[in-house]
Amino acid sequence: MPIVKAGAARIHYALEGQSGSPVLVFSNSLGANYSMWDPQVPEARKKLRVLRYDSRGHGQSSVTPGPYSIEQLGGDVLALLDALRLDHVHFCGLSMG
């Protein structure tokens, strides 16, 4: 289970696909985890590297004291991208994602 620390939070993620391919980040909606994107991953992986993560308080990411802010959730994504050394990505989210 890959994890990146973002401040006090531990962010669970999966990175799939060929290194060097353009990266597409999938962000889960409120009350869901990254598996909500399972149906889209096989097609996306044909041309893209796919990064999915569980937002703070969801799935296998840690639950930290709330409430959570958009700035905090955005900081979690930036910490994840920095840790994985991903400078340029395409982002797809739903609801709060």
Biopython code that builds the backbone (N, CA, C, O; Angstrom):
import numpy as np
from Bio.PDB.StructureBuilder import StructureBuilder

atoms = [
    (1, "MET", "N", (0.854, -1.183, 0.000)),
    (1, "MET", "CA", (0.000, 0.000, 0.000)),
    (1, "MET", "C", (0.894, 1.238, 0.000)),
    (1, "MET", "O", (1.430, 1.604, 1.046)),
    (2, "PRO", "N", (1.065, 1.887, -1.146)),
    (2, "PRO", "CA", (1.911, 3.085, -1.187)),
    (2, "PRO", "C", (1.261, 4.259, -0.451)),
    (2, "PRO", "O", (0.068, 4.525, -0.594)),
    (3, "ILE", "N", (2.075, 4.945, 0.331)),
    (3, "ILE", "CA", (1.617, 6.071, 1.158)),
    (3, "ILE", "C", (2.613, 7.218, 1.019)),
    (3, "ILE", "O", (3.823, 6.999, 0.946)),
    (4, "VAL", "N", (2.087, 8.446, 0.984)),
    (4, "VAL", "CA", (2.904, 9.656, 1.039)),
    (4, "VAL", "C", (2.412, 10.470, 2.225)),
    (4, "VAL", "O", (1.207, 10.572, 2.453)),
    (5, "LYS", "N", (3.333, 11.048, 2.980)),
    (5, "LYS", "CA", (2.950, 11.927, 4.086)),
    (5, "LYS", "C", (2.705, 13.337, 3.560)),
    (5, "LYS", "O", (3.493, 13.879, 2.785)),
    (6, "ALA", "N", (1.594, 13.912, 4.000)),
    (6, "ALA", "CA", (1.247, 15.297, 3.676)),
    (6, "ALA", "C", (0.912, 15.972, 4.999)),
    (6, "ALA", "O", (-0.233, 15.931, 5.448)),
    (7, "GLY", "N", (1.896, 16.586, 5.613)),
    (7, "GLY", "CA", (1.696, 17.134, 6.950)),
    (7, "GLY", "C", (1.400, 16.001, 7.911)),
    (7, "GLY", "O", (2.175, 15.051, 8.016)),
    (8, "ALA", "N", (0.269, 16.098, 8.621)),
    (8, "ALA", "CA", (-0.118, 15.062, 9.574)),
    (8, "ALA", "C", (-0.836, 13.890, 8.907)),
    (8, "ALA", "O", (-1.076, 12.867, 9.548)),
    (9, "ALA", "N", (-1.178, 14.030, 7.642)),
    (9, "ALA", "CA", (-1.954, 12.999, 6.944)),
    (9, "ALA", "C", (-1.055, 12.030, 6.187)),
    (9, "ALA", "O", (0.042, 12.373, 5.748)),
    (10, "ARG", "N", (-1.560, 10.814, 6.053)),
    (10, "ARG", "CA", (-0.931, 9.801, 5.206)),
    (10, "ARG", "C", (-1.879, 9.584, 4.029)),
    (10, "ARG", "O", (-3.028, 9.184, 4.217)),
    (11, "ILE", "N", (-1.396, 9.849, 2.816)),
    (11, "ILE", "CA", (-2.226, 9.782, 1.616)),
    (11, "ILE", "C", (-1.911, 8.500, 0.849)),
    (11, "ILE", "O", (-0.781, 8.282, 0.412)),
    (12, "HIS", "N", (-2.922, 7.665, 0.697)),
    (12, "HIS", "CA", (-2.809, 6.390, -0.015)),
    (12, "HIS", "C", (-3.016, 6.649, -1.512)),
    (12, "HIS", "O", (-3.893, 7.422, -1.899)),
    (13, "TYR", "N", (-2.208, 5.999, -2.342)),
    (13, "TYR", "CA", (-2.305, 6.237, -3.783)),
    (13, "TYR", "C", (-1.936, 4.991, -4.572)),
    (13, "TYR", "O", (-1.386, 4.033, -4.029)),
    (14, "ALA", "N", (-2.248, 5.023, -5.866)),
    (14, "ALA", "CA", (-1.802, 4.011, -6.828)),
    (14, "ALA", "C", (-1.347, 4.749, -8.074)),
    (14, "ALA", "O", (-2.046, 5.635, -8.566)),
    (15, "LEU", "N", (-0.183, 4.389, -8.583)),
    (15, "LEU", "CA", (0.356, 4.970, -9.815)),
    (15, "LEU", "C", (0.588, 3.820, -10.780)),
    (15, "LEU", "O", (1.365, 2.906, -10.502)),
    (16, "GLU", "N", (-0.098, 3.876, -11.921)),
    (16, "GLU", "CA", (-0.057, 2.783, -12.887)),
    (16, "GLU", "C", (0.281, 3.319, -14.270)),
    (16, "GLU", "O", (-0.047, 4.457, -14.605)),
    (17, "GLY", "N", (0.935, 2.490, -15.064)),
    (17, "GLY", "CA", (1.223, 2.850, -16.441)),
    (17, "GLY", "C", (2.697, 3.077, -16.678)),
    (17, "GLY", "O", (3.517, 3.003, -15.763)),
    (18, "GLN", "N", (3.016, 3.356, -17.939)),
    (18, "GLN", "CA", (4.394, 3.505, -18.385)),
    (18, "GLN", "C", (5.006, 4.819, -17.922)),
    (18, "GLN", "O", (4.425, 5.888, -18.109)),
    (19, "SER", "N", (6.175, 4.726, -17.321)),
    (19, "SER", "CA", (6.930, 5.922, -16.964)),
    (19, "SER", "C", (7.209, 6.714, -18.233)),
    (19, "SER", "O", (7.529, 6.136, -19.271)),
    (20, "GLY", "N", (7.089, 8.020, -18.152)),
    (20, "GLY", "CA", (7.314, 8.874, -19.310)),
    (20, "GLY", "C", (6.045, 9.244, -20.058)),
    (20, "GLY", "O", (6.051, 10.183, -20.853)),
    (21, "SER", "N", (4.953, 8.520, -19.816)),
    (21, "SER", "CA", (3.671, 8.859, -20.440)),
    (21, "SER", "C", (3.058, 10.050, -19.713)),
    (21, "SER", "O", (3.367, 10.282, -18.544)),
    (22, "PRO", "N", (2.192, 10.808, -20.387)),
    (22, "PRO", "CA", (1.482, 11.884, -19.692)),
    (22, "PRO", "C", (0.703, 11.309, -18.501)),
    (22, "PRO", "O", (0.204, 10.185, -18.557)),
    (23, "VAL", "N", (0.610, 12.096, -17.431)),
    (23, "VAL", "CA", (-0.029, 11.624, -16.197)),
    (23, "VAL", "C", (-1.424, 12.225, -16.063)),
    (23, "VAL", "O", (-1.615, 13.431, -16.221)),
    (24, "LEU", "N", (-2.395, 11.359, -15.768)),
    (24, "LEU", "CA", (-3.754, 11.775, -15.454)),
    (24, "LEU", "C", (-4.015, 11.436, -13.993)),
    (24, "LEU", "O", (-3.874, 10.285, -13.580)),
    (25, "VAL", "N", (-4.399, 12.446, -13.212)),
    (25, "VAL", "CA", (-4.727, 12.258, -11.798)),
    (25, "VAL", "C", (-6.243, 12.164, -11.665)),
    (25, "VAL", "O", (-6.970, 13.036, -12.142)),
    (26, "PHE", "N", (-6.712, 11.107, -11.016)),
    (26, "PHE", "CA", (-8.124, 10.945, -10.693)),
    (26, "PHE", "C", (-8.309, 11.215, -9.203)),
    (26, "PHE", "O", (-7.647, 10.596, -8.370)),
    (27, "SER", "N", (-9.209, 12.137, -8.868)),
    (27, "SER", "CA", (-9.497, 12.493, -7.480)),
    (27, "SER", "C", (-10.921, 12.060, -7.128)),
    (27, "SER", "O", (-11.870, 12.396, -7.836)),
    (28, "ASN", "N", (-11.064, 11.312, -6.030)),
    (28, "ASN", "CA", (-12.364, 10.756, -5.660)),
    (28, "ASN", "C", (-13.342, 11.812, -5.159)),
    (28, "ASN", "O", (-12.960, 12.911, -4.758)),
    (29, "SER", "N", (-14.613, 11.437, -5.197)),
    (29, "SER", "CA", (-15.665, 12.317, -4.694)),
    (29, "SER", "C", (-15.888, 12.076, -3.201)),
    (29, "SER", "O", (-15.346, 11.134, -2.623)),
    (30, "LEU", "N", (-16.683, 12.931, -2.600)),
    (30, "LEU", "CA", (-17.000, 12.833, -1.178)),
    (30, "LEU", "C", (-17.641, 11.479, -0.881)),
    (30, "LEU", "O", (-18.586, 11.069, -1.555)),
    (31, "GLY", "N", (-17.120, 10.796, 0.126)),
    (31, "GLY", "CA", (-17.686, 9.522, 0.542)),
    (31, "GLY", "C", (-17.233, 8.324, -0.274)),
    (31, "GLY", "O", (-17.735, 7.219, -0.071)),
    (32, "ALA", "N", (-16.291, 8.521, -1.196)),
    (32, "ALA", "CA", (-15.794, 7.430, -2.046)),
    (32, "ALA", "C", (-14.283, 7.301, -1.868)),
    (32, "ALA", "O", (-13.650, 8.141, -1.226)),
    (33, "ASN", "N", (-13.719, 6.252, -2.436)),
    (33, "ASN", "CA", (-12.264, 6.123, -2.457)),
    (33, "ASN", "C", (-11.798, 6.021, -3.907)),
    (33, "ASN", "O", (-12.607, 6.118, -4.830)),
    (34, "TYR", "N", (-10.504, 5.827, -4.106)),
    (34, "TYR", "CA", (-9.998, 5.879, -5.474)),
    (34, "TYR", "C", (-10.512, 4.757, -6.361)),
    (34, "TYR", "O", (-10.397, 4.844, -7.584)),
    (35, "SER", "N", (-11.077, 3.707, -5.780)),
    (35, "SER", "CA", (-11.603, 2.618, -6.610)),
    (35, "SER", "C", (-12.815, 3.054, -7.433)),
    (35, "SER", "O", (-13.228, 2.338, -8.345)),
    (36, "MET", "N", (-13.391, 4.218, -7.123)),
    (36, "MET", "CA", (-14.522, 4.700, -7.926)),
    (36, "MET", "C", (-14.123, 4.888, -9.390)),
    (36, "MET", "O", (-14.981, 4.916, -10.273)),
    (37, "TRP", "N", (-12.812, 5.018, -9.646)),
    (37, "TRP", "CA", (-12.311, 5.224, -11.007)),
    (37, "TRP", "C", (-11.920, 3.918, -11.705)),
    (37, "TRP", "O", (-11.439, 3.949, -12.837)),
    (38, "ASP", "N", (-12.118, 2.778, -11.050)),
    (38, "ASP", "CA", (-11.724, 1.494, -11.637)),
    (38, "ASP", "C", (-12.225, 1.297, -13.073)),
    (38, "ASP", "O", (-11.457, 0.821, -13.909)),
    (39, "PRO", "N", (-13.478, 1.642, -13.397)),
    (39, "PRO", "CA", (-13.942, 1.416, -14.769)),
    (39, "PRO", "C", (-13.187, 2.243, -15.826)),
    (39, "PRO", "O", (-13.098, 1.824, -16.980)),
    (40, "GLN", "N", (-12.648, 3.399, -15.450)),
    (40, "GLN", "CA", (-11.966, 4.268, -16.405)),
    (40, "GLN", "C", (-10.486, 3.917, -16.590)),
    (40, "GLN", "O", (-9.899, 4.250, -17.619)),
    (41, "VAL", "N", (-9.885, 3.257, -15.615)),
    (41, "VAL", "CA", (-8.437, 3.038, -15.634)),
    (41, "VAL", "C", (-7.949, 2.213, -16.822)),
    (41, "VAL", "O", (-6.972, 2.618, -17.454)),
    (42, "PRO", "N", (-8.569, 1.078, -17.168)),
    (42, "PRO", "CA", (-8.020, 0.289, -18.281)),
    (42, "PRO", "C", (-7.904, 1.076, -19.588)),
    (42, "PRO", "O", (-6.893, 0.966, -20.282)),
    (43, "GLU", "N", (-8.895, 1.849, -19.923)),
    (43, "GLU", "CA", (-8.840, 2.640, -21.162)),
    (43, "GLU", "C", (-7.819, 3.764, -21.045)),
    (43, "GLU", "O", (-7.056, 4.013, -21.978)),
    (44, "ALA", "N", (-7.804, 4.440, -19.906)),
    (44, "ALA", "CA", (-6.864, 5.550, -19.709)),
    (44, "ALA", "C", (-5.417, 5.071, -19.782)),
    (44, "ALA", "O", (-4.559, 5.776, -20.313)),
    (45, "ARG", "N", (-5.138, 3.884, -19.257)),
    (45, "ARG", "CA", (-3.766, 3.362, -19.232)),
    (45, "ARG", "C", (-3.226, 3.040, -20.618)),
    (45, "ARG", "O", (-2.021, 2.839, -20.773)),
    (46, "LYS", "N", (-4.074, 2.986, -21.611)),
    (46, "LYS", "CA", (-3.594, 2.707, -22.974)),
    (46, "LYS", "C", (-2.661, 3.806, -23.467)),
    (46, "LYS", "O", (-1.744, 3.547, -24.246)),
    (47, "LYS", "N", (-2.897, 5.040, -23.009)),
    (47, "LYS", "CA", (-2.084, 6.172, -23.471)),
    (47, "LYS", "C", (-1.507, 7.009, -22.339)),
    (47, "LYS", "O", (-0.662, 7.872, -22.577)),
    (48, "LEU", "N", (-1.951, 6.765, -21.115)),
    (48, "LEU", "CA", (-1.591, 7.635, -19.999)),
    (48, "LEU", "C", (-1.047, 6.840, -18.818)),
    (48, "LEU", "O", (-1.290, 5.641, -18.687)),
    (49, "ARG", "N", (-0.321, 7.524, -17.979)),
    (49, "ARG", "CA", (0.038, 7.012, -16.662)),
    (49, "ARG", "C", (-1.052, 7.526, -15.725)),
    (49, "ARG", "O", (-1.367, 8.716, -15.749)),
    (50, "VAL", "N", (-1.623, 6.668, -14.916)),
    (50, "VAL", "CA", (-2.782, 7.020, -14.100)),
    (50, "VAL", "C", (-2.390, 7.048, -12.621)),
    (50, "VAL", "O", (-1.873, 6.071, -12.081)),
    (51, "LEU", "N", (-2.649, 8.184, -11.985)),
    (51, "LEU", "CA", (-2.439, 8.350, -10.549)),
    (51, "LEU", "C", (-3.794, 8.534, -9.888)),
    (51, "LEU", "O", (-4.521, 9.483, -10.184)),
    (52, "ARG", "N", (-4.123, 7.622, -8.994)),
    (52, "ARG", "CA", (-5.343, 7.752, -8.188)),
    (52, "ARG", "C", (-4.923, 7.840, -6.730)),
    (52, "ARG", "O", (-3.920, 7.247, -6.333)),
    (53, "TYR", "N", (-5.682, 8.572, -5.936)),
    (53, "TYR", "CA", (-5.374, 8.674, -4.506)),
    (53, "TYR", "C", (-6.671, 8.781, -3.715)),
    (53, "TYR", "O", (-7.700, 9.225, -4.223)),
    (54, "ASP", "N", (-6.591, 8.362, -2.463)),
    (54, "ASP", "CA", (-7.713, 8.530, -1.540)),
    (54, "ASP", "C", (-7.546, 9.876, -0.849)),
    (54, "ASP", "O", (-6.540, 10.116, -0.181)),
    (55, "SER", "N", (-8.521, 10.743, -1.007)),
    (55, "SER", "CA", (-8.476, 12.034, -0.322)),
    (55, "SER", "C", (-8.426, 11.820, 1.187)),
    (55, "SER", "O", (-8.925, 10.821, 1.705)),
    (56, "ARG", "N", (-7.827, 12.759, 1.867)),
    (56, "ARG", "CA", (-7.760, 12.740, 3.338)),
    (56, "ARG", "C", (-9.147, 12.406, 3.904)),
    (56, "ARG", "O", (-10.152, 13.000, 3.513)),
    (57, "GLY", "N", (-9.175, 11.440, 4.834)),
    (57, "GLY", "CA", (-10.435, 11.045, 5.450)),
    (57, "GLY", "C", (-11.219, 10.014, 4.654)),
    (57, "GLY", "O", (-12.332, 9.657, 5.042)),
    (58, "HIS", "N", (-10.664, 9.530, 3.553)),
    (58, "HIS", "CA", (-11.347, 8.568, 2.689)),
    (58, "HIS", "C", (-10.455, 7.352, 2.441)),
    (58, "HIS", "O", (-9.229, 7.445, 2.497)),
    (59, "GLY", "N", (-11.089, 6.214, 2.167)),
    (59, "GLY", "CA", (-10.352, 5.009, 1.800)),
    (59, "GLY", "C", (-9.284, 4.661, 2.816)),
    (59, "GLY", "O", (-9.547, 4.592, 4.016)),
    (60, "GLN", "N", (-8.061, 4.439, 2.315)),
    (60, "GLN", "CA", (-6.955, 4.049, 3.180)),
    (60, "GLN", "C", (-6.073, 5.230, 3.582)),
    (60, "GLN", "O", (-5.045, 5.038, 4.231)),
    (61, "SER", "N", (-6.464, 6.444, 3.205)),
    (61, "SER", "CA", (-5.751, 7.629, 3.696)),
    (61, "SER", "C", (-6.183, 7.893, 5.136)),
    (61, "SER", "O", (-7.256, 7.469, 5.563)),
    (62, "SER", "N", (-5.336, 8.594, 5.868)),
    (62, "SER", "CA", (-5.636, 8.803, 7.285)),
    (62, "SER", "C", (-6.762, 9.813, 7.483)),
    (62, "SER", "O", (-7.004, 10.693, 6.658)),
    (63, "VAL", "N", (-7.431, 9.644, 8.608)),
    (63, "VAL", "CA", (-8.465, 10.581, 9.045)),
    (63, "VAL", "C", (-7.806, 11.488, 10.076)),
    (63, "VAL", "O", (-7.383, 11.029, 11.137)),
    (64, "THR", "N", (-7.722, 12.761, 9.761)),
    (64, "THR", "CA", (-7.157, 13.733, 10.690)),
    (64, "THR", "C", (-8.293, 14.615, 11.199)),
    (64, "THR", "O", (-9.360, 14.644, 10.586)),
    (65, "PRO", "N", (-8.092, 15.335, 12.301)),
    (65, "PRO", "CA", (-9.162, 16.192, 12.812)),
    (65, "PRO", "C", (-9.623, 17.197, 11.754)),
    (65, "PRO", "O", (-8.803, 17.822, 11.082)),
    (66, "GLY", "N", (-10.915, 17.341, 11.615)),
    (66, "GLY", "CA", (-11.489, 18.261, 10.645)),
    (66, "GLY", "C", (-11.861, 19.560, 11.314)),
    (66, "GLY", "O", (-11.515, 19.788, 12.474)),
    (67, "PRO", "N", (-12.559, 20.409, 10.601)),
    (67, "PRO", "CA", (-12.981, 20.230, 9.210)),
    (67, "PRO", "C", (-11.812, 20.423, 8.246)),
    (67, "PRO", "O", (-10.814, 21.066, 8.572)),
    (68, "TYR", "N", (-11.961, 19.853, 7.059)),
    (68, "TYR", "CA", (-10.932, 19.983, 6.027)),
    (68, "TYR", "C", (-11.272, 21.165, 5.126)),
    (68, "TYR", "O", (-12.441, 21.438, 4.855)),
    (69, "SER", "N", (-10.240, 21.856, 4.670)),
    (69, "SER", "CA", (-10.444, 22.980, 3.749)),
    (69, "SER", "C", (-9.980, 22.583, 2.351)),
    (69, "SER", "O", (-9.217, 21.632, 2.182)),
    (70, "ILE", "N", (-10.448, 23.318, 1.368)),
    (70, "ILE", "CA", (-10.002, 23.095, -0.014)),
    (70, "ILE", "C", (-8.494, 23.310, -0.099)),
    (70, "ILE", "O", (-7.802, 22.582, -0.811)),
    (71, "GLU", "N", (-7.985, 24.300, 0.621)),
    (71, "GLU", "CA", (-6.543, 24.557, 0.614)),
    (71, "GLU", "C", (-5.773, 23.360, 1.166)),
    (71, "GLU", "O", (-4.727, 22.990, 0.633)),
    (72, "GLN", "N", (-6.292, 22.761, 2.228)),
    (72, "GLN", "CA", (-5.642, 21.599, 2.836)),
    (72, "GLN", "C", (-5.678, 20.399, 1.888)),
    (72, "GLN", "O", (-4.668, 19.717, 1.714)),
    (73, "LEU", "N", (-6.822, 20.142, 1.283)),
    (73, "LEU", "CA", (-6.942, 19.023, 0.344)),
    (73, "LEU", "C", (-6.065, 19.250, -0.884)),
    (73, "LEU", "O", (-5.454, 18.312, -1.395)),
    (74, "GLY", "N", (-6.002, 20.484, -1.353)),
    (74, "GLY", "CA", (-5.107, 20.816, -2.466)),
    (74, "GLY", "C", (-3.650, 20.634, -2.087)),
    (74, "GLY", "O", (-2.845, 20.174, -2.896)),
    (75, "GLY", "N", (-3.308, 20.997, -0.848)),
    (75, "GLY", "CA", (-1.945, 20.794, -0.364)),
    (75, "GLY", "C", (-1.569, 19.321, -0.318)),
    (75, "GLY", "O", (-0.417, 18.960, -0.559)),
    (76, "ASP", "N", (-2.548, 18.469, -0.006)),
    (76, "ASP", "CA", (-2.298, 17.025, -0.008)),
    (76, "ASP", "C", (-1.919, 16.548, -1.407)),
    (76, "ASP", "O", (-0.991, 15.756, -1.568)),
    (77, "VAL", "N", (-2.637, 17.029, -2.411)),
    (77, "VAL", "CA", (-2.336, 16.645, -3.801)),
    (77, "VAL", "C", (-0.947, 17.147, -4.190)),
    (77, "VAL", "O", (-0.174, 16.413, -4.807)),
    (78, "LEU", "N", (-0.630, 18.376, -3.839)),
    (78, "LEU", "CA", (0.697, 18.916, -4.174)),
    (78, "LEU", "C", (1.804, 18.125, -3.485)),
    (78, "LEU", "O", (2.850, 17.878, -4.085)),
    (79, "ALA", "N", (1.589, 17.724, -2.231)),
    (79, "ALA", "CA", (2.582, 16.904, -1.524)),
    (79, "ALA", "C", (2.763, 15.563, -2.224)),
    (79, "ALA", "O", (3.882, 15.064, -2.336)),
    (80, "LEU", "N", (1.668, 14.982, -2.691)),
    (80, "LEU", "CA", (1.734, 13.712, -3.418)),
    (80, "LEU", "C", (2.512, 13.872, -4.720)),
    (80, "LEU", "O", (3.395, 13.070, -5.025)),
    (81, "LEU", "N", (2.183, 14.907, -5.485)),
    (81, "LEU", "CA", (2.880, 15.150, -6.755)),
    (81, "LEU", "C", (4.362, 15.427, -6.525)),
    (81, "LEU", "O", (5.209, 14.936, -7.272)),
    (82, "ASP", "N", (4.676, 16.207, -5.503)),
    (82, "ASP", "CA", (6.086, 16.489, -5.187)),
    (82, "ASP", "C", (6.832, 15.212, -4.816)),
    (82, "ASP", "O", (7.946, 14.982, -5.287)),
    (83, "ALA", "N", (6.219, 14.381, -3.973)),
    (83, "ALA", "CA", (6.872, 13.144, -3.534)),
    (83, "ALA", "C", (7.130, 12.199, -4.703)),
    (83, "ALA", "O", (8.122, 11.470, -4.716)),
    (84, "LEU", "N", (6.228, 12.217, -5.688)),
    (84, "LEU", "CA", (6.372, 11.345, -6.856)),
    (84, "LEU", "C", (7.152, 12.016, -7.987)),
    (84, "LEU", "O", (7.378, 11.425, -9.042)),
    (85, "ARG", "N", (7.556, 13.263, -7.742)),
    (85, "ARG", "CA", (8.312, 14.046, -8.725)),
    (85, "ARG", "C", (7.571, 14.181, -10.059)),
    (85, "ARG", "O", (8.134, 13.990, -11.137)),
    (86, "LEU", "N", (6.303, 14.514, -9.937)),
    (86, "LEU", "CA", (5.458, 14.739, -11.108)),
    (86, "LEU", "C", (5.218, 16.239, -11.235)),
    (86, "LEU", "O", (4.524, 16.839, -10.415)),
    (87, "ASP", "N", (5.798, 16.832, -12.267)),
    (87, "ASP", "CA", (5.730, 18.285, -12.440)),
    (87, "ASP", "C", (4.534, 18.754, -13.256)),
    (87, "ASP", "O", (4.044, 19.867, -13.065)),
    (88, "HIS", "N", (4.065, 17.905, -14.168)),
    (88, "HIS", "CA", (2.974, 18.304, -15.058)),
    (88, "HIS", "C", (1.973, 17.156, -15.127)),
    (88, "HIS", "O", (2.326, 16.037, -15.499)),
    (89, "VAL", "N", (0.728, 17.439, -14.769)),
    (89, "VAL", "CA", (-0.314, 16.410, -14.796)),
    (89, "VAL", "C", (-1.606, 16.997, -15.346)),
    (89, "VAL", "O", (-1.794, 18.213, -15.386)),
    (90, "HIS", "N", (-2.483, 16.105, -15.764)),
    (90, "HIS", "CA", (-3.863, 16.447, -16.091)),
    (90, "HIS", "C", (-4.689, 15.963, -14.907)),
    (90, "HIS", "O", (-4.394, 14.913, -14.336)),
    (91, "PHE", "N", (-5.716, 16.715, -14.532)),
    (91, "PHE", "CA", (-6.454, 16.424, -13.303)),
    (91, "PHE", "C", (-7.922, 16.212, -13.618)),
    (91, "PHE", "O", (-8.538, 17.009, -14.326)),
    (92, "CYS", "N", (-8.479, 15.131, -13.086)),
    (92, "CYS", "CA", (-9.903, 14.833, -13.250)),
    (92, "CYS", "C", (-10.495, 14.550, -11.880)),
    (92, "CYS", "O", (-10.034, 13.655, -11.172)),
    (93, "GLY", "N", (-11.505, 15.304, -11.509)),
    (93, "GLY", "CA", (-12.150, 15.096, -10.224)),
    (93, "GLY", "C", (-13.658, 15.137, -10.371)),
    (93, "GLY", "O", (-14.193, 15.545, -11.403)),
    (94, "LEU", "N", (-14.325, 14.709, -9.324)),
    (94, "LEU", "CA", (-15.778, 14.688, -9.297)),
    (94, "LEU", "C", (-16.215, 15.136, -7.911)),
    (94, "LEU", "O", (-15.608, 14.744, -6.914)),
    (95, "SER", "N", (-17.259, 15.952, -7.836)),
    (95, "SER", "CA", (-17.754, 16.444, -6.555)),
    (95, "SER", "C", (-16.652, 17.255, -5.880)),
    (95, "SER", "O", (-16.205, 18.249, -6.453)),
    (96, "MET", "N", (-16.199, 16.876, -4.695)),
    (96, "MET", "CA", (-15.131, 17.630, -4.035)),
    (96, "MET", "C", (-13.786, 17.408, -4.698)),
    (96, "MET", "O", (-12.865, 18.200, -4.502)),
    (97, "GLY", "N", (-13.652, 16.332, -5.490)),
    (97, "GLY", "CA", (-12.391, 16.032, -6.182)),
    (97, "GLY", "C", (-12.209, 16.980, -7.316)),
    (97, "GLY", "O", (-11.210, 16.902, -8.031)),
]
sb = StructureBuilder()
sb.init_structure("model")
sb.init_model(0)
sb.init_chain("A")
sb.init_seg("    ")
for serial, (resi, resn, name, xyz) in enumerate(atoms, 1):
    if name == "N":
        sb.init_residue(resn, " ", resi, " ")
    sb.init_atom(name, np.array(xyz, "f"), 0.0, 1.0, " ", f" {name:<3s}", serial, name[0])
structure = sb.get_structure()
